[in-house]
Amino acid sequence: MQTGIIIIGIVILCLMGFGMRDFFVNPNLHLALRVGVGAIGGGILVLVIVGIRNKIRERRKGKTEEAEE
């Protein structure tokens, strides 16, 4: 389960990087701006993955509680 989520996160991060490669390799932009945008994008990705993982855990927990009753 965790391996799948990690793989999905890596794929999404790669697609984001590929889509924004012109932004990241632009020499006219300051390095701090490029690093900041990358950090913000990575942080948002982590938050989305954690949210999805929590939803999956809640559903599994709910299904086991229903089965016990």
C-alpha positions as CSV (number, residue, x, y, z in Angstrom):
1,M,0.0,0.0,0.0
2,Q,2.7,2.5,1.0
3,T,4.9,1.5,-1.9
4,G,2.0,2.3,-4.3
5,I,1.5,5.7,-2.8
6,I,5.2,6.5,-2.9
7,I,5.3,5.5,-6.6
8,I,2.3,7.6,-7.4
9,G,3.9,10.6,-5.6
10,I,7.1,10.2,-7.6
11,V,5.3,10.0,-10.9
12,I,3.2,13.1,-10.1
13,L,6.4,15.0,-9.0
14,C,8.1,13.9,-12.3
15,L,5.2,15.1,-14.4
16,M,5.1,18.4,-12.5
17,G,8.8,18.9,-13.1
18,F,8.5,17.9,-16.8
19,G,5.6,20.4,-17.2
20,M,7.5,23.2,-15.6
21,R,11.0,22.4,-16.9
22,D,11.1,25.7,-18.9
23,F,10.5,27.6,-15.6
24,F,13.2,25.7,-13.7
25,V,15.9,26.0,-16.4
26,N,15.2,29.7,-17.2
27,P,18.5,31.5,-16.4
28,N,16.7,34.9,-16.1
29,L,14.9,33.8,-13.0
30,H,16.6,34.0,-9.6
31,L,17.6,30.7,-8.1
32,A,15.7,31.4,-4.8
33,L,12.5,31.8,-6.8
34,R,12.9,28.5,-8.6
35,V,13.8,26.7,-5.3
36,G,10.9,28.3,-3.5
37,V,8.4,27.3,-6.2
38,G,9.8,23.7,-6.2
39,A,9.5,23.5,-2.4
40,I,5.9,24.8,-2.4
41,G,4.9,22.3,-5.2
42,G,6.6,19.5,-3.3
43,G,4.8,20.5,-0.1
44,I,1.4,20.6,-1.7
45,L,2.1,17.2,-3.2
46,V,3.0,15.8,0.3
47,L,-0.2,17.3,1.8
48,V,-2.3,15.7,-1.0
49,I,-0.7,12.3,-0.5
50,V,-1.1,12.4,3.2
51,G,-4.8,13.4,2.8
52,I,-5.5,10.5,0.4
53,R,-3.7,8.1,2.7
54,N,-5.8,9.2,5.7
55,K,-9.0,8.8,3.7
56,I,-8.0,5.3,2.7
57,R,-7.2,4.4,6.3
58,E,-10.6,5.8,7.5
59,R,-12.5,3.8,4.9
60,R,-10.6,0.6,5.9
61,K,-11.2,1.2,9.5
62,G,-14.9,1.9,8.9
63,K,-15.3,-1.4,6.9
64,T,-13.6,-3.5,9.7
65,E,-15.9,-1.9,12.3
66,E,-19.0,-2.7,10.2
67,A,-17.8,-6.3,9.8
68,E,-17.3,-6.7,13.5
69,E,-20.8,-5.5,14.3
